[in-house]
Amino acid sequence: MVGQDAFIAVYILASTRNGTLYTGVTSTLMARIRQHKLGTFEGFTKTYGCKTLVWYEAHAVMAEAIRREKQIKRWRRDWKLQLIEAENPEWRDLSDHWFEEPEGPLSWLQRP
């Protein structure tokens, strides 16, 4: 059985608006973005603080997603900026609501 998190996608993370960009591909978008946000692994995104999901594109097949990732990685920076701006002109973190904890009637009891 495939979990809810199974979601093949190409994605772009940013450090800040118009900051450092990282293009990646994954078969589990939500889990991968959480790893980036938590700095789970050493590497480019942790070093440069790329934690804001500014763009993603779903794919049905991983081979297609990998092809698209490689294509975007070859693009000039201004093309990547245009791609982001076309769909997310405010550079909102598209994953912000993914990791929020539900606020229940007793949630205040759990806060220090």
JOBELVEN-V794499 format. One record per backbone hydrogen bond with DSSP energy under -1.0 kcal/mol. CO is the residue of the C=O (numbers start at 1). NH is the residue of the N-H. E is the energy in kcal/mol with one decimal. If there is no record, write none. Layout:
co=CO nh=NH e=E
co=CO nh=NH e=E
This chain:
co=3 nh=6 e=-1.6
co=7 nh=29 e=-1.3
co=8 nh=59 e=-2.2
co=9 nh=26 e=-2.1
co=10 nh=57 e=-2.5
co=11 nh=24 e=-2.5
co=12 nh=54 e=-2.1
co=12 nh=55 e=-1.3
co=13 nh=22 e=-2.3
co=14 nh=51 e=-1.1
co=14 nh=52 e=-2.1
co=16 nh=19 e=-2.5
co=20 nh=15 e=-1.8
co=22 nh=13 e=-2.7
co=24 nh=11 e=-2.6
co=26 nh=9 e=-2.4
co=27 nh=7 e=-1.9
co=28 nh=32 e=-2.5
co=29 nh=33 e=-2.6
co=30 nh=34 e=-2.1
co=31 nh=35 e=-2.0
co=32 nh=36 e=-2.1
co=33 nh=37 e=-2.7
co=34 nh=38 e=-2.3
co=35 nh=40 e=-2.2
co=43 nh=47 e=-2.7
co=44 nh=48 e=-2.6
co=45 nh=50 e=-1.8
co=49 nh=51 e=-1.2
co=52 nh=14 e=-2.2
co=53 nh=94 e=-3.1
co=55 nh=12 e=-2.8
co=57 nh=10 e=-2.1
co=61 nh=65 e=-1.7
co=62 nh=66 e=-2.7
co=63 nh=67 e=-2.0
co=64 nh=68 e=-2.3
co=65 nh=69 e=-2.7
co=66 nh=70 e=-2.4
co=67 nh=71 e=-2.0
co=68 nh=72 e=-2.7
co=69 nh=73 e=-2.6
co=70 nh=74 e=-1.2
co=72 nh=75 e=-1.1
co=76 nh=80 e=-1.5
co=77 nh=81 e=-2.4
co=78 nh=82 e=-1.9
co=79 nh=83 e=-2.1
co=80 nh=84 e=-2.3
co=81 nh=85 e=-2.9
co=82 nh=86 e=-2.1
co=84 nh=88 e=-3.0
co=88 nh=91 e=-2.1
co=93 nh=96 e=-1.7
co=95 nh=98 e=-1.5
co=104 nh=107 e=-1.5
co=106 nh=109 e=-1.8
co=107 nh=110 e=-1.3
